[in-house]
Amino acid sequence: MTATQALGWEFLGTTLLLLLGNGVCAVNTLRTSGGRNTGWVLIAIGWGMAVFVGASVADVSGGHLNPAVTLMLALNGSTPWDLVPYYIIGQMLGGIFGAVLCYLTFKQLFDANSLDDNGENTDANSVTGGIFFTGPVHPKNGWNAFTEFVATFVLLAFIAWGPAGGELGPLTYFAVAFVVIAIGMSLGTPTGYAINPARDLGPRIAYAFLLPIKGKADANWGYAWVPVVAPMLAALVVGLMTTVM
């Protein structure tokens, strides 16, 4: 595995992850979408299938798509440390680009979302940040960080000790997708279950600085550290546990 391969395949896989994952949130949220208000189950399944597609396409690099996965696999010796920066750069850039592609795909719906059926301006786009990045139900960041830590620990524990034996081989991508669905349905509503710094921070950057959505709100930067720090702490714990178990 070369640095260019690690960066390129992780960029492509994470782009697809965010295109499809942000896409299912757009389907559920935007006023003129045929799937509007179809609910949490659709979102959880959509994100799981997005993981399956992105990881399968990025099989050459192992389909990490997540800095927490990369850190955990580096700590247990599965990923060379000298490639870790390239993995994470590819994932972050893919997170940004995937969000931009999602916006462009749904641009007409975003434009229509700012108007009601009579053509009058509304504030509906003020909640479109939730299409791209996560936010908590209750603004207590300590508890929210704990929730994100637990949810990410479940994902990483499966990857580290599940059927893959610490590897993300192609036969396990569908199983990982089901774990993501399970986390979403069981643990997801308190924080929106980022469980992946690139999945949250990349689109948050895109939303704040790149997407010209009329009437959008701010990117809630006061919360932004939670879905970055908590998953990486979970990766550190699982990675260290794998060295002694």
N, C-alpha and C positions, 0 to 999 in steps of 0.2 A: 504494500500500500504506500503510495507516494503522497506527499503533502498536497499536491494538486488534485489527486483523486479524492483524498479525504475532504478537502474543501468543496470540490465541485459536486460530488455525489450527495454530500450532506446538504449543500445549498439546494440542489434539485429536489431531494426528498422533503426537506422542510418547506420549500415553496409549495409543493403539492399538499402537504399537511395543512398549511394555513389557508391555501386557496379553498380546500374542501371544508375544513373546520370552520373558518370564518363564514364560508358560504352557507353552511347549514344554519348558522345563527342569523344570517341575513334573510334566509328563507322564512325563518320563524318570526322575524321582527318587522320587516318592511311592509308598509301599508298595502301596496299593490301586489305583494307576493301571493301566489296561489297557495303557499303553505303557511301563511301567517297564523300565528297563535296555535301551531300544532303541538307545541309543548316540549317539556324537558326530555321526554323519552326520545323524541326525534333528535334532539341535540346530542344526547348521550350516544345514541347509535351512530349518528353522523360523525362525531369526533372519533369514535372507535374505528369506523371504516376509513376515515381519513388517515389515521395512524397506519392501518394495514396497507393502503395504497402508497403512501409516502415511504414507508420502511421497505416495502417490497421493491419499489423502483430503485431505492438507494442501497440495494443488497451488497453492491461491491464494497461499500465502506462499512457495512454492518448495519445500516439503517438505524443509527442512534436517534437522530432528529432532535436531540435533547441534551443540553450541556450536563444535566444531572446524570443521565445514562453514561455519557462519555467519561465524566469524572469517576463514577463508580467502577467502570470497566478498566480505567487506568489504574485505580487503586488495587484492583484484584489481579492486575498483570495482563489483562486481555487486550488492552489498547496501549501502544507505545506512548510514553509521555511526550516525546518530541512531536507527535501528531496532534496532541490535544488542542493546541491553539487553533490549528487549521480546522479541526472538527467544529469547534465552537464558533469561529468566524463564519464558516459556511452556514451553520445553523442560524446564527443571528441575521445574516444577510438574507437567508431564505425566509425567515420570519417576516422581515420587512417587505420583501418582494412579493411573497404570497399574499400579504394583506393588500398591497397595491393592486395586484391582479384581481383579487376578490372585489375591491371597490370598482375597478374598471368593468368587470363582468356585470355588476349590479348597478352601474351608474344611473341608468334611466330610472330605476326604482328608488335610488337615493334622492334623485331630483324630485320625483313625484312624492316622496315621503314628506317633503317640506310643505306640501299643499293638502288641503282637505278636498272632499268631493266637489266643492263649489269653487275650487281654485284659490281659496284664501290661504294665506300663510299660516303655518302652525309651528309649534316648537317640537315636533316629533323627532327631528334629527338630533335633539339634545340628548337622547338616550341611545344613540347609535354606537357610542363607544363600547357598549356591551357586546356588540357584534365582533369586535376586534380584540378586546382584552378583558380580563376578569375583574370582578369587583365583589366585595363582601356584602352580605345581607346586613351585618351589624359592624360598625366601624371600630372594632377593638382589635388593633393589629397584632397584639400579642397572641390572643386566642386564634386569630385568623392564620398567623404563622404556624401555630401548633397544628391546625387543621391541614394546612398545606404540607407540613412535614409528615403527618401520618399518612395522607393520601399518596404522597410521593414514595414513602417507605413501602407501601403495599406494592406499587408498580415495580420498584427496584428489587424488592425481595423476590418477586416472581421471576424477574430477569436473571437475578443472581443465583437463585436456588431452585427455580422451577425446571421444567423439562429440558430447557436449553442448556442447563449446566453452566450458566454464566456467559453463554454466547448468544448472539441474536441471529441465529441461522434462519434461512428462508422458511423452514417448516414451522417456526414458532411465531411468525408475524401475525397470523390470524389469532393465535392464542393471546398474544399481547394485546391485540385489538379488543378482545373480549374482556381482558383485565381492565383496560381503559373504560370500556362501557360499564363494567361492574363498579369501578370507582366513581364514575359519573352518577350512576343511579343511586349508589349507597352513601357516598361521602361528598358529593359534588355541590349541593346547594348552598352550604355556608359561605363558600368563597368563589364558586365557579370553577374550581379544580384546575388551576393552571398546570400543576405538576411538571412544569417545563418552563425554565426561564426564557428560552427563545420563543416559545409559543405565546408568551405574554408580553415581554419587553419589546420584541421586534415589531409586532402590530401596534403596540402602544406608541412607539416612536413614529411609525408610519401615520397613524391617526393624528397625532399631534402636529407633525411637521410636513407631511406630504399629501394628505388627502383633502381636497377642497370641498368638503361636505358642508353645505349651507346650514348654518344654525347649530353646528356641532358644539358640544360642551368641552371642558378641559379634559385632560387625560388622567386625572386623579393621581398625580405624581406622589402624593403623600402616602399612597398605598403601594406604589410600584415596587418597593423593595421586598415586600412580602413574598410574591410569587417568584422572586429571584433567589433570595437568601434561603428561604425555608427548603425548597427542593435541593439546593446545593448542600445544605446541612444534612438532609436525608441521604444524599449520595455519599457524603463523607462517612456517615455512620455505617451504612450498608457496606461500603467499600472496605472500611476497616474491619468490620465483622467478618467479611469473607477471608481476611488474612489469618484469622485465628480459629475459624470453624472448619 
